């Protein structure tokens, strides 16, 4: 069994149980955003978190052990995403990436926004003209060191 197999087991168990990612996150004890990333193979669960979700989704012990291993991060099958929803994020960065870079450097200086010391909140905003997706990302600013 490998990490991709565990992801498929989780998706299958979630479908059979008819639960949401938010339900799984409540079991894990972390945010729905972080927990979903973890259950899709992008984060490492503690032993306690892995055991809880393993019991909740009736996962085999080998899957529970794999959830505790440090994953190989980056889950897109191609360098340019082909899934329409994910492609829109690629398009967003293609269009606004230089704007993000310029404004961050102007405001903070030469550095990056961390994807390690990072949090995200995704929610639905109801709108009579069509519901909106709201995603708030917050990453620690890490300046480049001079030496």
N, C-alpha and C positions, 0 to 999 in steps of 0.2 A: 504494500500500500504506500502511495506517495501523497504529497500535499494536494495535488489536483484531484486524486481519488477522494480525499477527505472533503474537499469542497463540494464535490458531486453528492457525497453522502449527506452532507449538511443541507444542500438544496432539496434533495429528495425527502429527507426527514421533515424539513420545514413545510414542504408541500403536503405531505401526508398528515402532519399535525395541524395543518391550516393555521399556522401562527405567522406573525410578522417579524421583521427584523427588530422592531422595537420590543416585541415580546422576548426575543432572544437576548437583546441587550439588557433587559430587566433581570434576566437570569444570570448573565455574565457580571452585571453590576457596573457597567461602563456606559458611556453615551451610545446612542443608536448608530452614530456615524463611525466611531472607533470600533465598536463591536462588529458591525457589518464588515468593515475592512478586515478585522481579525478573522472572522468566520469565512471570508473569501480568500484567506491565505496571505494577508499583507502585514499582519501584526502577530506578536507572540502572546499567548495567554499564559497566565500563571497556572500552577497545578490546580489550585482551588477553582479558578474560572473554568478551566478545561473540564474538570470533573463535573461541575454544575451543569454546563451546557451538554456534556456527554450524557449525563443522566436524563436531562430534559428532552434531548433529541434521540435517546436510545442509541448512542454511537458505540461502536466496539472500542475496547481498551486501546487498541493500536491507534485508532483515530484520535483518541483523547491524548495519547502520548505525542503524536505528531503536532497537535495544536500547541504544544509547549515548546516546539523547536523553533529556532530563529529562521524565518522564511527567506527565500530569495524574493526580494521585492521587485515589483513591476509586473503587472499581470496582463498587459495588452498583447494580443497575439501578433500584431503588426506595428511597424513604426508609425504609420499614419493610420489612425483607427478607421475601421469601416462601419462600425455600429453607428447609426445616425445620432443617437443621443451623445455618445462619447465623442464623436466627430465634432459636435458643436462646441465642446470644451477645447478641442484642438484648434478649431476655428477662432474661438474667443481669444486664445493665447496668440494665435497668428495675427489677429487684428489689434488686440490691446496689450500684448506682451511688452512692446517697446514703451507704451504709455505707463504700464506698471513699473517698468525698470526706471524710466526717467523720474517719475514722481517719487518712488522710494529713494532713489539716490539723492534727489533734491531735498527731501525731507529728513532723511537719516544719514546720508553719506554713502561711501562706497562699501557695499556689503550685500548680504542676501537675506531673504526671509526663510527661516528654518521650516523644513517639513518634518523635523524631528520634535522640536518644541513647538507643537502645532495643535490647534483645535479647529473644529468645523461644526457649524450648526446648519442643518438643512430643514426648511419648513415650507409648507404650502401657504400662500397668501391668496385668500379668496378675493376675486374681483369680478364684478358683473360683466366686464368686457372680456373675460378669460382669465382663469386662475394663473398665478405666477409662481415660479420657483424662486425661493430666496435662499441663497447660500452665503453664509458669513464665514470667512476663513481668517484665522488669527495665528500668525507665526512670529516667533521671536526674531528680532533683527540681530543679525550676526555680522559685525563689521570685519572687514579684512584687516589682519594685523600687519603692522609695519615692523620690520626687523632689519 
